Amino acid sequence: MRHSRQSRKKLQWLSRRSRRRLKVVVILGLFVTAAGAGAWWWTSRPGEPAPAFALPASTGQTVRVEDFRGKQPVVLVFYMAGT
């Protein structure tokens, strides 16, 4: 099957476009993988002390993790409040 010159140019253009798209997908995939690995590396491990932080309680008061350190286990519950 013979292709016209115009159809060959179109196929070459599509081929270049596909290669460019593949490069972008690979680079983005590597970036996302590296970002995830970096986040995993800096997370706390089981048994390690939690980093210092403060959060607002449902009562409006600010609760600090230091207030509970060494006294009792702390369980964080994140939920979406209905508005």
C-alpha positions in Angstrom: 0.0 0.0 0.0 1.4 3.3 -1.0 0.9 6.5 0.9 0.8 9.9 -0.6 3.4 12.4 0.5 0.8 14.3 2.5 -0.3 11.2 4.4 3.3 10.3 5.1 3.9 13.8 6.6 0.8 13.4 8.7 2.0 10.0 10.0 5.4 11.5 10.8 3.7 14.4 12.6 1.5 12.0 14.6 4.5 9.9 15.4 6.4 12.9 16.7 3.4 14.0 18.7 3.0 10.6 20.2 6.7 10.4 21.2 6.4 13.9 22.8 3.3 12.8 24.6 5.0 9.7 25.9 7.9 11.7 27.1 5.6 14.0 29.0 3.8 11.1 30.6 7.0 9.4 31.6 8.4 12.6 33.1 5.2 13.3 35.0 5.1 9.7 36.3 8.7 9.9 37.5 7.9 13.2 39.2 4.8 11.8 41.0 6.8 8.7 42.1 9.6 10.8 43.4 7.2 13.1 45.3 5.5 10.1 46.8 8.7 8.6 47.9 9.9 11.8 49.4 6.6 12.1 51.4 7.0 8.5 52.6 10.6 9.1 53.6 9.7 12.1 55.9 6.7 10.5 57.6 6.9 9.3 61.2 7.4 5.7 61.8 5.5 3.6 64.4 6.9 4.1 67.8 8.5 7.5 67.1 7.1 10.6 68.9 4.7 12.6 66.9 5.9 16.0 65.7 4.6 19.1 67.6 1.3 20.4 66.3 -1.8 22.2 67.5 -5.3 21.8 66.1 -8.7 23.4 66.9 -11.0 21.2 68.9 -14.8 21.0 68.2 -15.2 23.2 71.3 -13.1 26.0 69.7 -10.2 25.5 72.0 -6.7 24.9 70.6 -5.3 21.4 71.5 -1.6 20.7 71.4 -0.1 17.3 71.2 2.4 18.3 73.9 -0.5 18.5 76.4 -0.9 14.7 76.1 2.7 13.6 75.6 3.4 10.8 78.1 -0.1 10.9 79.6 -2.4 9.0 77.3 -2.6 7.8 73.7 -3.8 10.3 71.2 -6.1 9.3 68.4 -6.7 11.8 65.6 -10.1 11.6 63.8 -10.5 13.7 60.7 -14.0 14.0 59.4 -15.9 16.3 57.0 -18.3 18.5 58.9 -21.7 19.0 57.5 -22.4 22.6 56.7 
